[in-house]
Amino acid sequence: MDERAALELLSGRVTGAGDDCAVLDEWLLTTDMLHATTDFPAGTTRYTAGWRAVAASLSDVAAMGGAARAAVAVYAAPELDEHELTAFVAGASDVCESVDAEYVGGDLDTHDEFTTATTVLGRADGPVLRSGAQVGEAVCVTGTLGRSAAALELFEAGDIARANELFRFDPRIAAGRAIGPHAGAMMDVSDGLARSLHQLAEASGCGMCVSGSLPVDGSVEAIAADPEESRELGVFFGEDFELLFTVPETTLEAVREESPVAIARIGTVVESGVTLDGETLPDRGYTHG
């Protein structure tokens, strides 16, 4: 089984599963595991790995409209190198500090490949779920899409410094807090925009009609062979950790004014179906395993 099939198998056996975080009263809890072979291309610094690993879990809290409180991480590698370990902790600590959270420790072990597992604790008075989208609401996304796709191309091309910079994304905690009180439904787009649209539609029992230009990152346009490839990377690649959400038409401008990052309206919630420019949008995106 791949990750998606495994999640479907367990969905009916784990109470409360299905959103970006588990909700325990007002507390939010999430965990992620990343490996060198699948998540960190050759050239990824340990600082970037620490930042990105913890940021992935912080993004889950952002997707629920929550504030992040603390993070821990498991660090395992073939050997415990002083420089690599301290760089990892520095990256993890810095990304926590950027969202007013605290990195409070974790666990160490040796393993045949570099592996990290991160857990973040957050809090939200009214967490936003994936299941609240209503027909007629605007479908929106924060920031830009495709940074991770561009980073992988740059890693392969040997532009290591720029690739690491793109890999260190900013968790959208502040944006999630601004959007949360207005949102019908929300999630992050770690699996790609296309798959996330399908997941949000399925959870809310509705459809998504997307049209017009999408906010593809300029770094993608710089490495793509043509506009078609640029859009492909922006829509299907994933690992961008922006927020996909729905809001009533009447509150969209207020949300834009309150958000610290740009918000693009990309479509409308409809009765059924997921389409892009009038064509059925394939349920395709990033899958672990």
Buried (B, 14 or more C-beta within 10 A) or exposed (E): EEEBEEBEEEEEEEEEEBBBBBBEEEBBBBBBBBBBEEBBBEBBBBBBBBBBBBBBBBBBBBBBBBBBBBBBBBBBBEEEEEEBBEBBBBBBBBBBEBBEBEBEEBEEEEBEEBBBBBBBBBBBEEBBBBBBBEBBBBBBBBBBBBBBBBBBBBBEEEBBEBBBBBBBBBBBBBBBBBBBBBBBBBBBBBBBBBBBBBBBBBBBEBBBBBEEEBBBBEBBBEBBEEEEBBBBBBBBBBBBBBBBBBBBEEBBEBBBEBBEBEBBBBBBBBEEEBBBEEEEBEBBBBEBE
